[in-house]
Amino acid sequence: MIGAWVPEPWGTKLEHEANGKILVDERDLWPNGKFATALIVARADYLQNHP
């Protein structure tokens, strides 16, 4: 067995095109199934100058 932790659409492609099986739904690992899909990091002075 081989495992992969991939973003969409690759999880769906593996499931449908390669007979893959979902073992863990990442939403089950987070409170209320919600998690960030992107994080942006910036210096405080940049945010003050570019609100």
mmCIF file as gemmi writes it, N, C-alpha and C atoms, coordinates in Angstrom:
data_model
loop_
_atom_site.group_PDB
_atom_site.id
_atom_site.type_symbol
_atom_site.label_atom_id
_atom_site.label_alt_id
_atom_site.label_comp_id
_atom_site.label_asym_id
_atom_site.label_entity_id
_atom_site.label_seq_id
_atom_site.pdbx_PDB_ins_code
_atom_site.Cartn_x
_atom_site.Cartn_y
_atom_site.Cartn_z
_atom_site.occupancy
_atom_site.B_iso_or_equiv
_atom_site.pdbx_formal_charge
_atom_site.auth_seq_id
_atom_site.auth_asym_id
_atom_site.pdbx_PDB_model_num
ATOM 1 N N . MET Axp A 1 ? 0.843 -1.174 0 1 0 ? 1 A 1
ATOM 2 C CA . MET Axp A 1 ? 0 0 0 1 0 ? 1 A 1
ATOM 3 C C . MET Axp A 1 ? 0.888 1.237 0 1 0 ? 1 A 1
ATOM 4 N N . ILE Axp A 2 ? 0.511 2.233 -0.76 1 0 ? 2 A 1
ATOM 5 C CA . ILE Axp A 2 ? 1.214 3.506 -0.833 1 0 ? 2 A 1
ATOM 6 C C . ILE Axp A 2 ? 0.238 4.591 -0.381 1 0 ? 2 A 1
ATOM 7 N N . GLY Axp A 3 ? 0.748 5.566 0.37 1 0 ? 3 A 1
ATOM 8 C CA . GLY Axp A 3 ? -0.091 6.655 0.842 1 0 ? 3 A 1
ATOM 9 C C . GLY Axp A 3 ? 0.333 7.981 0.251 1 0 ? 3 A 1
ATOM 10 N N . ALA Axp A 4 ? -0.601 8.912 0.195 1 0 ? 4 A 1
ATOM 11 C CA . ALA Axp A 4 ? -0.309 10.254 -0.302 1 0 ? 4 A 1
ATOM 12 C C . ALA Axp A 4 ? -1.168 11.246 0.461 1 0 ? 4 A 1
ATOM 13 N N . TRP Axp A 5 ? -0.59 12.375 0.794 1 0 ? 5 A 1
ATOM 14 C CA . TRP Axp A 5 ? -1.34 13.474 1.408 1 0 ? 5 A 1
ATOM 15 C C . TRP Axp A 5 ? -1.261 14.614 0.413 1 0 ? 5 A 1
ATOM 16 N N . VAL Axp A 6 ? -2.31 14.791 -0.35 1 0 ? 6 A 1
ATOM 17 C CA . VAL Axp A 6 ? -2.27 15.713 -1.482 1 0 ? 6 A 1
ATOM 18 C C . VAL Axp A 6 ? -3.455 16.671 -1.45 1 0 ? 6 A 1
ATOM 19 N N . PRO Axp A 7 ? -3.288 17.861 -2.018 1 0 ? 7 A 1
ATOM 20 C CA . PRO Axp A 7 ? -4.4 18.8 -2.121 1 0 ? 7 A 1
ATOM 21 C C . PRO Axp A 7 ? -5.305 18.407 -3.29 1 0 ? 7 A 1
ATOM 22 N N . GLU Axp A 8 ? -6.475 18.969 -3.302 1 0 ? 8 A 1
ATOM 23 C CA . GLU Axp A 8 ? -7.358 18.767 -4.448 1 0 ? 8 A 1
ATOM 24 C C . GLU Axp A 8 ? -6.805 19.552 -5.63 1 0 ? 8 A 1
ATOM 25 N N . PRO Axp A 9 ? -6.963 19.063 -6.816 1 0 ? 9 A 1
ATOM 26 C CA . PRO Axp A 9 ? -7.844 17.969 -7.217 1 0 ? 9 A 1
ATOM 27 C C . PRO Axp A 9 ? -7.18 16.593 -7.189 1 0 ? 9 A 1
ATOM 28 N N . TRP Axp A 10 ? -5.937 16.522 -6.697 1 0 ? 10 A 1
ATOM 29 C CA . TRP Axp A 10 ? -5.176 15.271 -6.801 1 0 ? 10 A 1
ATOM 30 C C . TRP Axp A 10 ? -5.759 14.143 -5.977 1 0 ? 10 A 1
ATOM 31 N N . GLY Axp A 11 ? -6.336 14.444 -4.822 1 0 ? 11 A 1
ATOM 32 C CA . GLY Axp A 11 ? -6.961 13.392 -4.036 1 0 ? 11 A 1
ATOM 33 C C . GLY Axp A 11 ? -8.105 12.74 -4.792 1 0 ? 11 A 1
ATOM 34 N N . THR Axp A 12 ? -8.946 13.555 -5.408 1 0 ? 12 A 1
ATOM 35 C CA . THR Axp A 12 ? -10.067 13.034 -6.182 1 0 ? 12 A 1
ATOM 36 C C . THR Axp A 12 ? -9.585 12.267 -7.402 1 0 ? 12 A 1
ATOM 37 N N . LYS Axp A 13 ? -8.555 12.793 -8.07 1 0 ? 13 A 1
ATOM 38 C CA . LYS Axp A 13 ? -8.012 12.095 -9.24 1 0 ? 13 A 1
ATOM 39 C C . LYS Axp A 13 ? -7.462 10.722 -8.855 1 0 ? 13 A 1
ATOM 40 N N . LEU Axp A 14 ? -6.727 10.666 -7.745 1 0 ? 14 A 1
ATOM 41 C CA . LEU Axp A 14 ? -6.197 9.372 -7.306 1 0 ? 14 A 1
ATOM 42 C C . LEU Axp A 14 ? -7.322 8.41 -6.954 1 0 ? 14 A 1
ATOM 43 N N . GLU Axp A 15 ? -8.352 8.948 -6.321 1 0 ? 15 A 1
ATOM 44 C CA . GLU Axp A 15 ? -9.476 8.107 -5.928 1 0 ? 15 A 1
ATOM 45 C C . GLU Axp A 15 ? -10.2 7.538 -7.154 1 0 ? 15 A 1
ATOM 46 N N . HIS Axp A 16 ? -10.458 8.376 -8.154 1 0 ? 16 A 1
ATOM 47 C CA . HIS Axp A 16 ? -11.251 7.958 -9.311 1 0 ? 16 A 1
ATOM 48 C C . HIS Axp A 16 ? -10.431 7.276 -10.402 1 0 ? 16 A 1
ATOM 49 N N . GLU Axp A 17 ? -9.224 7.762 -10.636 1 0 ? 17 A 1
ATOM 50 C CA . GLU Axp A 17 ? -8.449 7.25 -11.761 1 0 ? 17 A 1
ATOM 51 C C . GLU Axp A 17 ? -7.491 6.128 -11.388 1 0 ? 17 A 1
ATOM 52 N N . ALA Axp A 18 ? -7.146 6.007 -10.116 1 0 ? 18 A 1
ATOM 53 C CA . ALA Axp A 18 ? -6.163 4.995 -9.714 1 0 ? 18 A 1
ATOM 54 C C . ALA Axp A 18 ? -6.719 4.051 -8.648 1 0 ? 18 A 1
ATOM 55 N N . ASN Axp A 19 ? -8.052 4.038 -8.515 1 0 ? 19 A 1
ATOM 56 C CA . ASN Axp A 19 ? -8.683 3.16 -7.533 1 0 ? 19 A 1
ATOM 57 C C . ASN Axp A 19 ? -8.212 3.441 -6.109 1 0 ? 19 A 1
ATOM 58 N N . GLY Axp A 20 ? -7.92 4.717 -5.817 1 0 ? 20 A 1
ATOM 59 C CA . GLY Axp A 20 ? -7.448 5.09 -4.492 1 0 ? 20 A 1
ATOM 60 C C . GLY Axp A 20 ? -8.561 5.05 -3.457 1 0 ? 20 A 1
ATOM 61 N N . LYS Axp A 21 ? -8.182 5.032 -2.212 1 0 ? 21 A 1
ATOM 62 C CA . LYS Axp A 21 ? -9.136 5.041 -1.103 1 0 ? 21 A 1
ATOM 63 C C . LYS Axp A 21 ? -8.73 6.129 -0.115 1 0 ? 21 A 1
ATOM 64 N N . ILE Axp A 22 ? -9.707 6.873 0.349 1 0 ? 22 A 1
ATOM 65 C CA . ILE Axp A 22 ? -9.451 7.907 1.348 1 0 ? 22 A 1
ATOM 66 C C . ILE Axp A 22 ? -9.406 7.231 2.71 1 0 ? 22 A 1
ATOM 67 N N . LEU Axp A 23 ? -8.271 7.363 3.387 1 0 ? 23 A 1
ATOM 68 C CA . LEU Axp A 23 ? -8.105 6.744 4.7 1 0 ? 23 A 1
ATOM 69 C C . LEU Axp A 23 ? -8.421 7.723 5.823 1 0 ? 23 A 1
ATOM 70 N N . VAL Axp A 24 ? -8.059 8.991 5.636 1 0 ? 24 A 1
ATOM 71 C CA . VAL Axp A 24 ? -8.297 10.025 6.644 1 0 ? 24 A 1
ATOM 72 C C . VAL Axp A 24 ? -8.787 11.274 5.937 1 0 ? 24 A 1
ATOM 73 N N . ASP Axp A 25 ? -9.9 11.801 6.39 1 0 ? 25 A 1
ATOM 74 C CA . ASP Axp A 25 ? -10.379 13.08 5.888 1 0 ? 25 A 1
ATOM 75 C C . ASP Axp A 25 ? -9.816 14.14 6.82 1 0 ? 25 A 1
ATOM 76 N N . GLU Axp A 26 ? -8.975 15.008 6.297 1 0 ? 26 A 1
ATOM 77 C CA . GLU Axp A 26 ? -8.283 15.986 7.139 1 0 ? 26 A 1
ATOM 78 C C . GLU Axp A 26 ? -9.253 16.848 7.945 1 0 ? 26 A 1
ATOM 79 N N . ARG Axp A 27 ? -10.442 17.063 7.431 1 0 ? 27 A 1
ATOM 80 C CA . ARG Axp A 27 ? -11.431 17.861 8.181 1 0 ? 27 A 1
ATOM 81 C C . ARG Axp A 27 ? -11.729 17.243 9.534 1 0 ? 27 A 1
ATOM 82 N N . ASP Axp A 28 ? -11.573 15.92 9.659 1 0 ? 28 A 1
ATOM 83 C CA . ASP Axp A 28 ? -11.821 15.245 10.931 1 0 ? 28 A 1
ATOM 84 C C . ASP Axp A 28 ? -10.768 15.584 11.991 1 0 ? 28 A 1
ATOM 85 N N . LEU Axp A 29 ? -9.648 16.159 11.567 1 0 ? 29 A 1
ATOM 86 C CA . LEU Axp A 29 ? -8.551 16.451 12.488 1 0 ? 29 A 1
ATOM 87 C C . LEU Axp A 29 ? -8.65 17.839 13.111 1 0 ? 29 A 1
ATOM 88 N N . TRP Axp A 30 ? -9.563 18.671 12.611 1 0 ? 30 A 1
ATOM 89 C CA . TRP Axp A 30 ? -9.654 20.062 13.05 1 0 ? 30 A 1
ATOM 90 C C . TRP Axp A 30 ? -10.985 20.341 13.732 1 0 ? 30 A 1
ATOM 91 N N . PRO Axp A 31 ? -10.992 21.27 14.697 1 0 ? 31 A 1
ATOM 92 C CA . PRO Axp A 31 ? -12.249 21.621 15.374 1 0 ? 31 A 1
ATOM 93 C C . PRO Axp A 31 ? -13.302 22.081 14.366 1 0 ? 31 A 1
ATOM 94 N N . ASN Axp A 32 ? -14.468 21.505 14.427 1 0 ? 32 A 1
ATOM 95 C CA . ASN Axp A 32 ? -15.587 21.82 13.528 1 0 ? 32 A 1
ATOM 96 C C . ASN Axp A 32 ? -15.248 21.597 12.061 1 0 ? 32 A 1
ATOM 97 N N . GLY Axp A 33 ? -14.191 20.849 11.773 1 0 ? 33 A 1
ATOM 98 C CA . GLY Axp A 33 ? -13.821 20.556 10.39 1 0 ? 33 A 1
ATOM 99 C C . GLY Axp A 33 ? -13.292 21.744 9.622 1 0 ? 33 A 1
ATOM 100 N N . LYS Axp A 34 ? -12.908 22.807 10.324 1 0 ? 34 A 1
ATOM 101 C CA . LYS Axp A 34 ? -12.451 24.03 9.654 1 0 ? 34 A 1
ATOM 102 C C . LYS Axp A 34 ? -10.952 24.213 9.851 1 0 ? 34 A 1
ATOM 103 N N . PHE Axp A 35 ? -10.284 24.586 8.773 1 0 ? 35 A 1
ATOM 104 C CA . PHE Axp A 35 ? -8.847 24.826 8.835 1 0 ? 35 A 1
ATOM 105 C C . PHE Axp A 35 ? -8.459 25.812 7.749 1 0 ? 35 A 1
ATOM 106 N N . ALA Axp A 36 ? -7.349 26.468 7.95 1 0 ? 36 A 1
ATOM 107 C CA . ALA Axp A 36 ? -6.877 27.454 6.974 1 0 ? 36 A 1
ATOM 108 C C . ALA Axp A 36 ? -6.361 26.75 5.728 1 0 ? 36 A 1
ATOM 109 N N . THR Axp A 37 ? -6.677 27.31 4.565 1 0 ? 37 A 1
ATOM 110 C CA . THR Axp A 37 ? -6.147 26.776 3.315 1 0 ? 37 A 1
ATOM 111 C C . THR Axp A 37 ? -4.984 27.613 2.816 1 0 ? 37 A 1
ATOM 112 N N . ALA Axp A 38 ? -4.825 28.8 3.391 1 0 ? 38 A 1
ATOM 113 C CA . ALA Axp A 38 ? -3.702 29.666 3.033 1 0 ? 38 A 1
ATOM 114 C C . ALA Axp A 38 ? -3.376 30.547 4.232 1 0 ? 38 A 1
ATOM 115 N N . LEU Axp A 39 ? -2.118 30.787 4.452 1 0 ? 39 A 1
ATOM 116 C CA . LEU Axp A 39 ? -1.665 31.689 5.506 1 0 ? 39 A 1
ATOM 117 C C . LEU Axp A 39 ? -0.775 32.742 4.872 1 0 ? 39 A 1
ATOM 118 N N . ILE Axp A 40 ? -0.997 33.978 5.236 1 0 ? 40 A 1
ATOM 119 C CA . ILE Axp A 40 ? -0.188 35.07 4.718 1 0 ? 40 A 1
ATOM 120 C C . ILE Axp A 40 ? 0.58 35.676 5.88 1 0 ? 40 A 1
ATOM 121 N N . VAL Axp A 41 ? 1.876 35.846 5.696 1 0 ? 41 A 1
ATOM 122 C CA . VAL Axp A 41 ? 2.738 36.403 6.735 1 0 ? 41 A 1
ATOM 123 C C . VAL Axp A 41 ? 3.292 37.717 6.217 1 0 ? 41 A 1
ATOM 124 N N . ALA Axp A 42 ? 3.193 38.774 7.05 1 0 ? 42 A 1
ATOM 125 C CA . ALA Axp A 42 ? 3.705 40.082 6.655 1 0 ? 42 A 1
ATOM 126 C C . ALA Axp A 42 ? 4.224 40.815 7.885 1 0 ? 42 A 1
ATOM 127 N N . ARG Axp A 43 ? 5.164 41.699 7.651 1 0 ? 43 A 1
ATOM 128 C CA . ARG Axp A 43 ? 5.678 42.54 8.743 1 0 ? 43 A 1
ATOM 129 C C . ARG Axp A 43 ? 4.593 43.524 9.171 1 0 ? 43 A 1
ATOM 130 N N . ALA Axp A 44 ? 4.606 43.894 10.453 1 0 ? 44 A 1
ATOM 131 C CA . ALA Axp A 44 ? 3.609 44.817 10.992 1 0 ? 44 A 1
ATOM 132 C C . ALA Axp A 44 ? 3.651 46.162 10.275 1 0 ? 44 A 1
ATOM 133 N N . ASP Axp A 45 ? 4.834 46.669 9.963 1 0 ? 45 A 1
ATOM 134 C CA . ASP Axp A 45 ? 4.919 47.974 9.293 1 0 ? 45 A 1
ATOM 135 C C . ASP Axp A 45 ? 4.333 47.908 7.873 1 0 ? 45 A 1
ATOM 136 N N . TYR Axp A 46 ? 4.484 46.801 7.205 1 0 ? 46 A 1
ATOM 137 C CA . TYR Axp A 46 ? 3.893 46.656 5.886 1 0 ? 46 A 1
ATOM 138 C C . TYR Axp A 46 ? 2.368 46.671 5.981 1 0 ? 46 A 1
ATOM 139 N N . LEU Axp A 47 ? 1.818 45.949 6.959 1 0 ? 47 A 1
ATOM 140 C CA . LEU Axp A 47 ? 0.363 45.949 7.125 1 0 ? 47 A 1
ATOM 141 C C . LEU Axp A 47 ? -0.171 47.323 7.475 1 0 ? 47 A 1
ATOM 142 N N . GLN Axp A 48 ? 0.567 48.078 8.271 1 0 ? 48 A 1
ATOM 143 C CA . GLN Axp A 48 ? 0.12 49.439 8.617 1 0 ? 48 A 1
ATOM 144 C C . GLN Axp A 48 ? 0.123 50.341 7.398 1 0 ? 48 A 1
ATOM 145 N N . ASN Axp A 49 ? 1.095 50.172 6.513 1 0 ? 49 A 1
ATOM 146 C CA . ASN Axp A 49 ? 1.185 51.018 5.313 1 0 ? 49 A 1
ATOM 147 C C . ASN Axp A 49 ? 0.312 50.533 4.167 1 0 ? 49 A 1
ATOM 148 N N . HIS Axp A 50 ? -0.152 49.297 4.236 1 0 ? 50 A 1
ATOM 149 C CA . HIS Axp A 50 ? -0.967 48.709 3.161 1 0 ? 50 A 1
ATOM 150 C C . HIS Axp A 50 ? -2.137 47.934 3.78 1 0 ? 50 A 1
ATOM 151 N N . PRO Axp A 51 ? -3.102 48.68 4.375 1 0 ? 51 A 1
ATOM 152 C CA . PRO Axp A 51 ? -4.195 48.007 5.078 1 0 ? 51 A 1
ATOM 153 C C . PRO Axp A 51 ? -5.104 47.18 4.156 1 0 ? 51 A 1
